Amino acid sequence: MSYLLGVDGGNSKTVALVADLEGRILGSGRSGCSDIYGAPSEEAALAELDRAVEQALISAGVGAGSLVAGVFSLAGADWPEDFELLESHVRSRGYGQQVKVYNDAIGALRAGSPDGTGVSVVCGTGMAIGARSPEGKIWHTSFWQEPQGAQELGHKALRAVMRAELGIDPPTALREKLLAHFAAESVEDFLHALTARGSRRRYNLGSFARVLLDTAVEGDPTALRIVLEHGRAIGDYALAAAHQVGIDQDPFYLVLAGGVIRHPSKLVAQAIIDRVLASDPDVRPVFSRFEPAVGALLLAYELAGIPTNDELLARVACSLPPASLFET
């Protein structure tokens, strides 16, 4: 029997899927950070990658020698030397008779685009944008990308609260919500805990992005301005990605994914869409049907020369692991 492997690796988690040639997912695995830039070391990142794959193989009850193709969609696959390091590792581990490494934005694109082409915008804790033309040209933002994920939204909200507290800008409802979210007595108390020498309190400003989005929906002018400006700026990068692969003058799929995009308000998503449509009215926005790990698996089918037709996609959809596997 022959099998396929698809892996999506990032800073928060790494997910591996093993499937048969007909589209049935038979095993899955999950581990920690496999980003060679985000992990404590390259060795630690590669160990997490191996851990997810080995779990998936054990779960499926197959050996690595049965893998005809393995595709790895990885954060940290940015520069040529990164691809060389990662592809050398997965080949040495025997994770497929054929193996291919992509930047994680490309797995996300394949997960959402009906034909695997277009532009993907993944806005989660961090930010990733990738593009792929019908001719196969690929580009991803990587280190071209300024911070635009949930962490940056949290920082923007904090800066707005600080400016309002000093009287530079008008008051905002974000102030009281920030204090409640982080259990702080005052803005100064929070800022001191965040920046003081030797402070043991650690705050994840990215967690405040959801509150910022909620506050924007409620109509707070400051929150709404931050969110809409942020979305439009992301849209500019999406258009730049389309230009890099030569599809900016053609209709293309705009795949939207990630935790910020999935927020019930859809404010960020709509701002991105509006910005892109203003430049190219024929763009087709799509909210991703599958998780990025499934996109990596679909790329493995492509690598093996197996068409990803409707029947195969239906079998993939029916055999998906529990949603908890993909949650951050």
C-alpha positions as CSV (number, residue, x, y, z in Angstrom):
1,M,0.0,0.0,0.0
2,S,1.1,3.6,-0.7
3,Y,0.3,6.7,1.3
4,L,0.8,10.5,1.3
5,L,2.0,12.9,4.0
6,G,1.0,16.6,4.4
7,V,2.5,18.7,7.2
8,D,1.7,22.3,8.2
9,G,4.3,23.7,10.6
10,G,4.3,27.0,12.5
11,N,5.1,28.8,15.7
12,S,2.1,27.7,17.7
13,K,1.8,24.1,16.4
14,T,2.8,21.6,13.8
15,V,0.2,19.2,12.3
16,A,0.9,16.2,10.2
17,L,-1.7,14.1,8.2
18,V,-1.3,10.7,6.5
19,A,-3.8,9.7,3.9
20,D,-4.2,6.9,1.3
21,L,-4.2,7.6,-2.4
22,E,-8.0,7.8,-2.6
23,G,-8.3,10.8,-0.2
24,R,-9.0,9.1,3.2
25,I,-7.1,10.6,6.1
26,L,-5.9,7.7,8.2
27,G,-3.6,9.3,10.8
28,S,-2.7,12.6,12.4
29,G,-0.1,14.0,14.7
30,R,0.6,17.3,16.4
31,S,3.6,18.9,18.1
32,G,5.0,22.3,18.9
33,C,7.0,25.0,17.1
34,S,8.8,23.8,14.0
35,D,9.7,27.2,12.7
36,I,13.5,27.3,12.4
37,Y,13.4,31.0,13.2
38,G,11.0,30.8,16.1
39,A,12.2,27.7,17.9
40,P,15.0,27.8,20.4
41,S,17.3,26.2,17.8
42,E,17.2,24.6,14.4
43,E,17.5,21.2,16.0
44,A,14.6,21.8,18.3
45,A,12.4,22.9,15.3
46,L,13.3,19.8,13.3
47,A,12.7,17.6,16.4
48,E,9.1,19.0,16.6
49,L,8.6,18.4,12.9
50,D,9.7,14.8,13.3
51,R,7.5,14.3,16.3
52,A,4.3,15.4,14.5
53,V,5.2,13.1,11.5
54,E,6.0,10.1,13.6
55,Q,2.8,10.5,15.6
56,A,0.8,10.6,12.3
57,L,2.6,7.5,10.9
58,I,1.9,5.6,14.2
59,S,-1.7,6.8,14.2
60,A,-2.1,5.6,10.6
61,G,-0.3,2.3,11.3
62,V,2.1,2.8,8.4
63,G,5.9,3.2,8.0
64,A,7.7,6.1,6.4
65,G,8.8,3.7,3.6
66,S,5.2,3.5,2.4
67,L,5.1,7.3,1.7
68,V,5.1,8.0,-2.0
69,A,5.0,11.8,-1.5
70,G,5.5,14.2,1.4
71,V,4.8,17.9,1.3
72,F,5.8,20.3,4.1
73,S,4.2,23.7,4.3
74,L,6.4,25.4,6.9
75,A,6.8,28.8,8.6
76,G,10.5,29.6,8.4
77,A,10.9,28.3,4.8
78,D,11.8,31.7,3.6
79,W,15.3,31.9,2.0
80,P,17.0,29.4,-0.4
81,E,19.2,28.1,2.4
82,D,16.1,27.4,4.5
83,F,14.6,25.2,1.8
84,E,17.9,23.4,1.4
85,L,18.1,22.7,5.2
86,L,14.5,21.6,5.5
87,E,14.4,19.4,2.3
88,S,17.6,17.8,3.2
89,H,16.2,16.9,6.6
90,V,12.9,15.4,5.4
91,R,14.7,13.5,2.7
92,S,17.1,12.0,5.2
93,R,14.2,10.9,7.3
94,G,12.6,9.2,4.4
95,Y,9.3,11.1,4.6
96,G,8.4,10.3,1.0
97,Q,9.8,9.0,-2.2
98,Q,9.2,12.5,-3.4
99,V,9.4,15.4,-1.0
100,K,8.7,19.1,-1.4
101,V,8.9,22.1,1.1
102,Y,6.8,25.2,0.7
103,N,6.4,28.3,2.8
104,D,3.4,28.0,5.0
105,A,1.4,30.6,3.1
106,I,1.3,28.2,0.1
107,G,-0.2,25.3,2.0
108,A,-2.9,27.8,3.2
109,L,-3.5,28.9,-0.4
110,R,-4.0,25.3,-1.5
111,A,-6.3,24.6,1.3
112,G,-8.7,27.3,0.2
113,S,-8.3,27.9,-3.5
114,P,-10.4,25.6,-5.7
115,D,-7.5,25.2,-8.2
116,G,-4.6,25.9,-6.0
117,T,-3.8,29.3,-7.5
118,G,-4.4,32.9,-6.4
119,V,-3.3,34.7,-3.2
120,S,-3.6,33.6,0.4
121,V,-3.9,35.9,3.3
122,V,-3.4,34.2,6.6
123,C,-3.9,36.5,9.6
124,G,-3.5,34.7,12.9
125,T,-1.0,35.3,15.7
126,G,1.4,36.4,12.9
127,M,0.9,37.1,9.2
128,A,1.6,35.2,6.0
129,I,0.7,36.0,2.4
130,G,1.5,33.8,-0.5
131,A,0.7,33.7,-4.3
132,R,0.8,31.1,-7.0
133,S,0.0,31.6,-10.7
134,P,-1.6,29.1,-13.0
135,E,1.9,28.6,-14.6
136,G,3.2,27.6,-11.2
137,K,5.1,30.7,-10.2
138,I,5.2,31.1,-6.4
139,W,6.0,34.0,-4.1
140,H,5.5,34.6,-0.4
141,T,6.0,37.7,1.7
142,S,8.2,36.2,4.4
143,F,10.6,38.9,5.6
144,W,9.0,41.4,3.2
145,Q,6.0,41.3,5.4
146,E,5.6,43.9,8.2
147,P,3.9,42.6,11.4
148,Q,0.2,42.5,10.8
149,G,-1.2,39.6,12.8
150,A,-3.0,39.6,16.1
151,Q,0.1,40.6,18.0
152,E,0.4,43.8,16.0
153,L,-3.3,44.5,16.4
154,G,-2.8,44.2,20.2
155,H,0.2,46.6,20.1
156,K,-1.8,49.1,18.0
157,A,-4.7,48.9,20.5
158,L,-2.3,49.5,23.4
159,R,-0.7,52.5,21.7
160,A,-4.2,54.0,21.1
161,V,-5.0,53.6,24.8
162,M,-1.7,55.2,25.8
163,R,-2.2,58.2,23.5
164,A,-5.7,58.7,24.8
165,E,-4.5,58.4,28.4
166,L,-2.0,61.2,27.8
167,G,-4.7,63.4,26.1
168,I,-3.1,63.2,22.7
169,D,-6.1,61.5,21.2
170,P,-9.8,61.3,22.2
171,P,-10.9,58.8,24.9
172,T,-11.6,55.3,23.7
173,A,-13.6,52.4,25.1
174,L,-10.5,50.3,24.6
175,R,-9.1,51.7,27.8
176,E,-11.5,50.0,30.2
177,K,-11.5,46.8,28.1
178,L,-7.7,46.6,28.2
179,L,-7.7,47.0,32.0
180,A,-10.4,44.4,32.4
181,H,-8.8,41.9,30.0
182,F,-5.4,42.1,31.7
183,A,-6.7,42.6,35.2
184,A,-4.8,45.9,35.6
185,E,-5.7,48.7,38.0
186,S,-4.7,51.5,35.6
187,V,-3.0,52.1,32.3
188,E,0.2,53.1,34.1
189,D,0.0,49.9,36.2
190,F,-0.3,47.8,33.1
191,L,2.5,49.6,31.3
192,H,4.8,49.3,34.3
193,A,4.1,45.5,34.5
194,L,4.7,45.1,30.8
195,T,8.0,47.0,30.7
196,A,9.6,47.1,34.1
197,R,13.0,45.6,34.7
198,G,12.7,42.1,36.3
199,S,8.9,42.0,35.9
200,R,7.7,38.4,36.0
201,R,4.3,39.2,34.6
202,R,4.0,38.2,30.9
203,Y,1.2,39.6,28.7
204,N,0.2,38.2,25.4
205,L,-1.0,41.4,23.6
206,G,-2.2,39.2,20.7
207,S,-5.0,37.9,22.9
208,F,-6.4,41.5,23.0
209,A,-7.0,41.5,19.2
210,R,-10.4,39.8,19.7
211,V,-11.4,42.5,22.2
212,L,-10.3,45.1,19.8
213,L,-12.4,43.6,17.0
214,D,-15.4,43.3,19.4
215,T,-15.0,47.0,20.4
216,A,-14.8,48.0,16.7
217,V,-18.1,46.2,16.0
218,E,-19.7,48.1,18.9
219,G,-18.8,51.3,17.1
220,D,-15.9,52.8,19.1
221,P,-14.3,55.2,16.6
222,T,-10.7,54.4,17.6
223,A,-11.1,50.7,17.5
224,L,-12.9,50.9,14.2
225,R,-10.2,53.1,12.6
226,I,-7.4,50.7,13.8
227,V,-9.2,47.6,12.3
228,L,-10.1,49.2,9.0
229,E,-6.7,50.7,8.4
230,H,-5.1,47.4,9.3
231,G,-7.2,45.5,6.9
232,R,-6.6,47.9,4.0
233,A,-2.8,47.7,4.7
234,I,-3.0,43.9,4.5
235,G,-4.9,44.3,1.2
236,D,-1.9,46.2,-0.2
237,Y,0.4,43.3,0.5
238,A,-2.1,40.9,-1.1
239,L,-2.1,43.0,-4.3
240,A,1.7,43.1,-4.2
241,A,1.8,39.3,-4.0
242,A,-0.5,39.0,-7.0
243,H,1.8,41.4,-8.9
244,Q,4.9,39.3,-8.0
245,V,3.5,36.2,-9.8
246,G,1.8,38.1,-12.6
247,I,-1.9,37.6,-11.8
248,D,-2.7,41.2,-10.7
249,Q,-4.4,41.9,-14.1
250,D,-6.4,38.7,-14.1
251,P,-9.3,37.3,-12.0
252,F,-7.8,35.3,-9.1
253,Y,-8.9,33.6,-5.9
254,L,-8.2,35.6,-2.7
255,V,-8.1,33.0,0.1
256,L,-8.7,34.3,3.6
257,A,-7.7,32.3,6.6
258,G,-6.5,32.6,10.2
259,G,-8.0,33.4,13.6
260,V,-8.3,37.2,13.0
261,I,-10.1,36.5,9.7
262,R,-12.5,34.1,11.4
263,H,-13.7,36.6,14.0
264,P,-17.5,36.9,13.8
265,S,-17.4,40.5,12.8
266,K,-15.5,39.9,9.5
267,L,-14.3,43.6,9.7
268,V,-10.7,42.8,8.9
269,A,-11.7,40.4,6.2
270,Q,-14.0,42.9,4.5
271,A,-11.5,45.7,4.6
272,I,-8.9,43.4,2.9
273,I,-11.5,42.4,0.3
274,D,-12.6,45.9,-0.4
275,R,-9.0,47.1,-0.8
276,V,-8.2,44.3,-3.3
277,L,-11.5,44.7,-5.2
278,A,-10.9,48.4,-5.6
279,S,-7.8,47.5,-7.6
280,D,-9.1,44.3,-9.3
281,P,-13.0,44.0,-9.4
282,D,-12.8,40.5,-10.8
283,V,-11.0,39.0,-7.8
284,R,-12.9,36.1,-6.2
285,P,-12.7,36.2,-2.3
286,V,-12.9,32.7,-0.7
287,F,-12.9,31.8,3.0
288,S,-10.8,28.7,3.4
289,R,-12.7,25.4,3.4
290,F,-9.8,23.4,4.9
291,E,-7.1,23.9,7.5
292,P,-3.5,24.5,6.1
293,A,-2.4,21.0,6.9
294,V,-5.0,19.7,4.5
295,G,-3.6,22.2,2.0
296,A,-0.2,20.5,2.4
297,L,-1.8,17.1,1.9
298,L,-3.5,18.3,-1.3
299,L,-0.1,19.5,-2.5
300,A,1.2,16.0,-1.8
301,Y,-1.5,14.6,-4.1
302,E,-0.3,17.0,-6.8
303,L,3.3,16.0,-6.3
304,A,2.2,12.3,-6.7
305,G,0.3,13.2,-9.9
306,I,-3.1,12.4,-8.4
307,P,-5.9,14.7,-9.4
308,T,-7.7,16.4,-6.5
309,N,-11.2,16.1,-8.0
310,D,-14.5,16.5,-6.2
311,E,-14.7,12.9,-5.2
312,L,-11.3,12.9,-3.6
313,L,-12.0,16.2,-1.8
314,A,-15.3,14.8,-0.5
315,R,-13.4,11.8,1.0
316,V,-10.9,14.2,2.6
317,A,-13.7,16.2,4.1
318,C,-15.4,13.1,5.5
319,S,-12.2,11.8,7.1
320,L,-10.9,15.0,8.8
321,P,-9.5,14.5,12.3
322,P,-11.3,16.3,15.2
323,A,-11.2,20.1,15.0
324,S,-9.2,20.2,18.3
325,L,-6.2,19.0,16.3
326,F,-6.0,22.3,14.5
327,E,-6.9,24.7,17.3
328,T,-4.2,27.0,18.6
